[in-house]
Amino acid sequence: MPDHVQQINTLGAAYLDKDYESPEMQYIRQAAKSDAVKLLWVLVGDCDYAISELPRYTAAYPIRKSLRSMTESEQETALKAIVECIKAAMIA
């Protein structure tokens, strides 16, 4: 395990409304710009993510479909891939 802190945040629909500008998220985005943290994101539900800075960061799973719009089988496959992406980011 790397000697740096790992943090996983889940962001809901309010993220684009108000949480995106919270001091915590500003700090995380600034740290990601300086490569101090790796910022990964997942499209959980349909939203206008393209107007945010999210496309600048690595999506932990392809964003062709949101998790909510997937079948249960597709979600299981996606979640497994997301976990693998997070694991890879933690050891990088």
C-alpha positions as YAML, in Angstrom:
chain: A
units: angstrom
residues:
- id: 1
  name: MET
  ca: [0.00, 0.00, 0.00]
- id: 2
  name: PRO
  ca: [1.41, 3.43, -0.87]
- id: 3
  name: ASP
  ca: [2.33, 5.73, 1.99]
- id: 4
  name: HIS
  ca: [-0.05, 8.47, 0.86]
- id: 5
  name: VAL
  ca: [-3.66, 8.89, 1.92]
- id: 6
  name: GLN
  ca: [-6.35, 7.35, -0.25]
- id: 7
  name: GLN
  ca: [-9.82, 8.84, -0.28]
- id: 8
  name: ILE
  ca: [-12.91, 7.85, -2.20]
- id: 9
  name: ASN
  ca: [-15.74, 10.36, -2.39]
- id: 10
  name: THR
  ca: [-19.15, 9.65, -3.79]
- id: 11
  name: LEU
  ca: [-20.85, 12.55, -5.46]
- id: 12
  name: GLY
  ca: [-24.57, 12.86, -6.04]
- id: 13
  name: ALA
  ca: [-26.63, 15.06, -8.32]
- id: 14
  name: ALA
  ca: [-25.99, 18.04, -6.06]
- id: 15
  name: TYR
  ca: [-22.31, 17.89, -6.96]
- id: 16
  name: LEU
  ca: [-22.82, 19.94, -10.10]
- id: 17
  name: ASP
  ca: [-25.25, 22.26, -8.32]
- id: 18
  name: LYS
  ca: [-23.28, 23.29, -5.25]
- id: 19
  name: ASP
  ca: [-20.82, 20.68, -3.98]
- id: 20
  name: TYR
  ca: [-18.53, 21.25, -6.95]
- id: 21
  name: GLU
  ca: [-17.51, 24.60, -5.45]
- id: 22
  name: SER
  ca: [-17.18, 23.39, -1.85]
- id: 23
  name: PRO
  ca: [-13.80, 24.05, -0.21]
- id: 24
  name: GLU
  ca: [-13.14, 20.30, 0.00]
- id: 25
  name: MET
  ca: [-13.75, 19.76, -3.72]
- id: 26
  name: GLN
  ca: [-11.70, 22.83, -4.64]
- id: 27
  name: TYR
  ca: [-8.81, 21.37, -2.62]
- id: 28
  name: ILE
  ca: [-9.18, 17.95, -4.25]
- id: 29
  name: ARG
  ca: [-9.31, 19.45, -7.76]
- id: 30
  name: GLN
  ca: [-6.24, 21.59, -7.05]
- id: 31
  name: ALA
  ca: [-4.35, 18.57, -5.71]
- id: 32
  name: ALA
  ca: [-5.32, 16.60, -8.82]
- id: 33
  name: LYS
  ca: [-3.94, 19.37, -11.04]
- id: 34
  name: SER
  ca: [-0.59, 19.10, -9.28]
- id: 35
  name: ASP
  ca: [-0.67, 15.28, -9.44]
- id: 36
  name: ALA
  ca: [-0.78, 15.09, -5.64]
- id: 37
  name: VAL
  ca: [-3.93, 12.96, -5.93]
- id: 38
  name: LYS
  ca: [-5.50, 10.90, -8.68]
- id: 39
  name: LEU
  ca: [-9.08, 11.99, -9.31]
- id: 40
  name: LEU
  ca: [-11.34, 9.33, -10.83]
- id: 41
  name: TRP
  ca: [-15.03, 9.72, -11.47]
- id: 42
  name: VAL
  ca: [-18.01, 7.57, -12.40]
- id: 43
  name: LEU
  ca: [-21.15, 8.64, -14.24]
- id: 44
  name: VAL
  ca: [-23.83, 7.33, -11.88]
- id: 45
  name: GLY
  ca: [-26.83, 9.12, -13.35]
- id: 46
  name: ASP
  ca: [-27.52, 11.24, -16.39]
- id: 47
  name: CYS
  ca: [-26.41, 14.82, -15.84]
- id: 48
  name: ASP
  ca: [-24.67, 17.65, -17.65]
- id: 49
  name: TYR
  ca: [-21.18, 16.66, -16.49]
- id: 50
  name: ALA
  ca: [-19.66, 18.09, -19.68]
- id: 51
  name: ILE
  ca: [-20.06, 21.66, -18.37]
- id: 52
  name: SER
  ca: [-17.84, 20.86, -15.38]
- id: 53
  name: GLU
  ca: [-14.15, 20.05, -15.09]
- id: 54
  name: LEU
  ca: [-14.92, 16.32, -14.83]
- id: 55
  name: PRO
  ca: [-14.03, 15.51, -18.46]
- id: 56
  name: ARG
  ca: [-10.46, 16.66, -17.67]
- id: 57
  name: TYR
  ca: [-10.08, 13.75, -15.27]
- id: 58
  name: THR
  ca: [-10.07, 10.02, -15.83]
- id: 59
  name: ALA
  ca: [-13.44, 8.32, -15.78]
- id: 60
  name: ALA
  ca: [-13.15, 5.05, -13.87]
- id: 61
  name: TYR
  ca: [-15.46, 3.46, -16.44]
- id: 62
  name: PRO
  ca: [-16.45, 4.52, -19.98]
- id: 63
  name: ILE
  ca: [-19.22, 7.11, -19.88]
- id: 64
  name: ARG
  ca: [-21.31, 5.80, -22.77]
- id: 65
  name: LYS
  ca: [-24.07, 4.96, -20.27]
- id: 66
  name: SER
  ca: [-24.67, 5.99, -16.69]
- id: 67
  name: LEU
  ca: [-24.73, 3.25, -14.07]
- id: 68
  name: ARG
  ca: [-28.42, 3.90, -13.42]
- id: 69
  name: SER
  ca: [-29.30, 3.33, -17.07]
- id: 70
  name: MET
  ca: [-27.54, -0.07, -17.20]
- id: 71
  name: THR
  ca: [-29.09, -3.45, -16.71]
- id: 72
  name: GLU
  ca: [-28.18, -5.29, -13.52]
- id: 73
  name: SER
  ca: [-25.71, -7.46, -15.42]
- id: 74
  name: GLU
  ca: [-24.08, -4.41, -17.04]
- id: 75
  name: GLN
  ca: [-23.85, -2.73, -13.62]
- id: 76
  name: GLU
  ca: [-22.09, -5.75, -12.14]
- id: 77
  name: THR
  ca: [-19.56, -5.70, -14.98]
- id: 78
  name: ALA
  ca: [-19.08, -1.95, -14.65]
- id: 79
  name: LEU
  ca: [-18.64, -2.07, -10.87]
- id: 80
  name: LYS
  ca: [-16.01, -4.78, -11.16]
- id: 81
  name: ALA
  ca: [-14.11, -2.67, -13.70]
- id: 82
  name: ILE
  ca: [-14.44, 0.43, -11.50]
- id: 83
  name: VAL
  ca: [-12.97, -1.44, -8.52]
- id: 84
  name: GLU
  ca: [-10.07, -2.61, -10.69]
- id: 85
  name: CYS
  ca: [-9.49, 0.97, -11.88]
- id: 86
  name: ILE
  ca: [-9.44, 2.24, -8.28]
- id: 87
  name: LYS
  ca: [-7.04, -0.53, -7.24]
- id: 88
  name: ALA
  ca: [-4.70, 0.33, -10.12]
- id: 89
  name: ALA
  ca: [-4.78, 4.02, -9.19]
- id: 90
  name: MET
  ca: [-3.94, 3.19, -5.57]
- id: 91
  name: ILE
  ca: [-0.77, 1.30, -6.48]
- id: 92
  name: ALA
  ca: [0.37, 3.71, -9.19]
...
